[in-house]
Each structure stands twice: as structure tokens, then as C-alpha cells.
Amino acid sequence: MRLSQICSRERVRLALAFQEADRVPIDLDGWATYFTEGAYRNLLQHLGIEEEPKVNDWFLISGANESILQRFGVDFRRVALGTPDGFRSKTYPDGSWDDEWGVCKRKAAHRNPRTGQTAYYAEMIEPPLACASIGDLDGYPWPDPDDPGRYRGLSERVKRLYDTTDNALVAAAISDGIFEKAQALRGMQRFLEDLLINREFAARLIDKILHIQLEIFDRYLRIVGRYVEMVETSDDYGMQTGPLLSPELYRDMLKPAHRRLNSFIKQRTRAKIYLHSCGSIAEVLDDLIDAGIDVINPVQPRARDMDSAGLKKRFGGRVVFHGGVDEQYVLPHGSVEEVREEVACRIRAFAPDGGYIFAPAHNIQDDVPPENVVTMFAAALELGHYPIVATES
């Protein structure tokens, strides 16, 4: 097969196997490459597309227009679970609501002082297990992994996409990860304290969350496992200046569950495991790889120790990099020329010898001009063709 004739699915398989294809695969619309509602509406207007977006409960766009995905050369399509039949969200007089895990959320607004635009997002309030004891965990109303609404029509959808497109299919994330979910249920500060001084409770909570996720993945992957190239997972272990917890604490309290989850997934599919983990995670990346991840997102370039060329030199050939395009400054504030150079910089750093999937380094926010979005993907299509000269390190 000539490289110029490679289809999306084969292009992705080569990248995941640390081989160079015809060009770098491109992704958009995944767990951490959504649009916020405002950014997506701005893009639709810019492109002259009439559409009423479908917004999820994080106020992110669930499913970008197919014509946009094709225009941007996106090689992936997601196959997501459905809504459980047995769950009915409770809405309170102040407008807040409960999600399926019992976490109360509310709509919050942020006004951008530069643009004057107001962006909306969901924030979590009143963690339901804040005052719980270990004895309360067995009686908590956990999500039902068997609910048929999750899986209804999934077999038909994944088979149709596999048979009628050449896209690489992805099993979309089922929820946020074990560490994040425990913080949402318990409260961030309280759960971090639990990991240090209330370890029996923390371990029991981790085990409860893991059990639910294993049960859902078991049913999910029985249906889609043979068709997908990646399985999305998510758990944020980093902040701007370093990991949220020490490598030693990760190894003691979270790595065993993380390894068990990844091993469970790999027993049910040949697909690679993608982990979204924001911020500065270089200190724990060895452990994350050892725990079984294959693809790391979003490789946030302005976080400490997350220099793209340095990451490639240290971890290249061991983990596939996904993302990298600066969402903190260049995309929202840069000129189209700066966006183009940013794309070139990330491709030069990550793409040589394969093992790179192009994407922004997180969700595209309201303050990103649509011109910069279009420029980013146009530059990736133009500059991402192999051979690529690597960044000197």
C-alpha cells in the first residue's frame, strides 16, 4: 500500500505502533478536545453552518458537525454510551442538579475581560460523601452498571461506523477517573487528606468506584472492543506547577487500582488505552505508563517540566503523545501566524518516528477565535506530512 493512499484507520494504527504513516493523525471531539458552547457557536457562524449544538452537562459540545470533522481532517470518531434509563436528575430551586453519581452541580459563568464574552461551565458543589464514614459506602446509591439505556443501540452504531467509514473508532470515556471521581464525591481537600490520614476509607472508596467502572467497561467492551482503536480514560494528576500528589502516594494508593482497570480493559480489546491527565505530570508519567496507559493527553506545554521535545526524548517509543497545541496562550491570544508556528513546533517535537496524534492541549474555550481554530487544523494537514525534521534537543 502506498503511504499516500493510507486510510484514517491505518494511519492511526501506524501512529499507535510508533511508525510513520503518510501524515500525523488528527483528533478532535474527544474527552479533552471538545469545544465549549461559545467556541463552537463562534466556529459555526464563522463557517456559515446552521446548527443547534447538543450541549452536555459540562456545557461542552457533545458531537461536532461531521462536515467540520471532515474539513479538519479528523481521523477519529467516538462511540459513546447512552443515557441510563433508571436515572432521573433531580433539579433544585437554585438551578443546581444532581448527576448520576449523586454529585450536585450548578451552572457558573465567567466573563472574559478581554473579549467581554461570558462563558458557562458546570462546577461541583456539596460533595455527597463529605461527611460519610466507611460504613456508609455500602448503602450509597451507586450508578447501576447494568442499566440497559447505556448500551441500547450501541452494537448497531459501532458496526455501522466500522463498516461504512474508514475512521479509527474510539470507545469514549465512561466518566471521569477514579481519583477525580473520589474528589467529586468526597470533596477535593477531604479526599487528599483521606489519602494521607484516613487510608482505610480512601481505599474503600477507590475500590467502590473501580468496581462500578469495571462493570461498565465489561459490558461496553463486549460490544465495541473488537472495533475500536483506543479506549478513553481520564484522571487529572497534575496542576500547573507539578503533580497533585507525590509519585510515592500515587504508587501506594492509586496505582494498584489504575493498573487493575487498565489490565481489565486490555483483556477485552486490542485497543490502546488513552489517558487524559492535565498539567505537570512528568514526575508520575513513568508510573502511569507502568500502570498500563498507551496514549497520554493533553501534554500541556506551558506546565512545568512538560517541554514537548524533552518529553519525546524521555518517553518517546513508550507512550503515544496526544495533543500539545497550547491552549493557555497561543490559541486564545496568538495571531494566525503564531498559531501556525505553534502547530509546526509541536509536530517537529512529537511526530518523528510516529507515536503522535495531533490535537489541542485541552478543550477549545470560548476565547479562542474561530480563525485560530481553522488555522490550527489547516496547518496540521499541511505541515504534518512525513518525513518531518525533528526538533533539536
Stockholm file with secondary structure:
# STOCKHOLM 1.0

chainA/1-393         MRLSQICSRERVRLALAFQEADRVPIDLDGWATYFTEGAYRNLLQHLGIEEEPKVNDWFLISGANESILQRFGVDFRRVALGTPDGFRSKTYPDGSWDDEWGVCKRKAAHRNPRTGQTAYYAEMIEPPLACASIGDLDGYPWPDPDDPGRYRGLSERVKRLYDTTDNALVAAAISDGIFEKAQALRGMQRFLEDLLINREFAARLIDKILHIQLEIFDRYLRIVGRYVEMVETSDDYGMQTGPLLSPELYRDMLKPAHRRLNSFIKQRTRAKIYLHSCGSIAEVLDDLIDAGIDVINPVQPRARDMDSAGLKKRFGGRVVFHGGVDEQYVLPHGSVEEVREEVACRIRAFAPDGGYIFAPAHNIQDDVPPENVVTMFAAALELGHYPIVATES
#=GR chainA/1-393 SS CCGGGCCHHHHHHHHHTTCCCSBCCBCCSSTTSCBBHHHHHHHHHHHTCCCCCCBCTTSBBSSCCHHHHHHTTCCEEEECCCCCTTCCCCBCTTSCEECTTSCEEEEEEEECTTTCCEEEEEEEESCTTTTCCGGGSTTSCCCCTTCGGGTTTHHHHHHHHHHHCCCEEEECCSSSCHHHHHHHHHCHHHHHHHHHHCHHHHHHHHHHHHHHHHHHHHHHHHHHTTTEEEEEEECCCEETTEESSCHHHIIIIIHHHHHHHHHHHHTTCSCEEEEECCSCCHHHHHHHHHTTCCEEECCCTTSTTCCHHHHHHHHTTTSEEEEEECTTTHHHHCCHHHHHHHHHHHHHHHCTTSCEEEEESSCBCTTSCHHHHHHHHHHHHHHCBSSCCCCCC
#=GC SS_cons         CCGGGCCHHHHHHHHHTTCCCSBCCBCCSSTTSCBBHHHHHHHHHHHTCCCCCCBCTTSBBSSCCHHHHHHTTCCEEEECCCCCTTCCCCBCTTSCEECTTSCEEEEEEEECTTTCCEEEEEEEESCTTTTCCGGGSTTSCCCCTTCGGGTTTHHHHHHHHHHHCCCEEEECCSSSCHHHHHHHHHCHHHHHHHHHHCHHHHHHHHHHHHHHHHHHHHHHHHHHTTTEEEEEEECCCEETTEESSCHHHIIIIIHHHHHHHHHHHHTTCSCEEEEECCSCCHHHHHHHHHTTCCEEECCCTTSTTCCHHHHHHHHTTTSEEEEEECTTTHHHHCCHHHHHHHHHHHHHHHCTTSCEEEEESSCBCTTSCHHHHHHHHHHHHHHCBSSCCCCCC
//
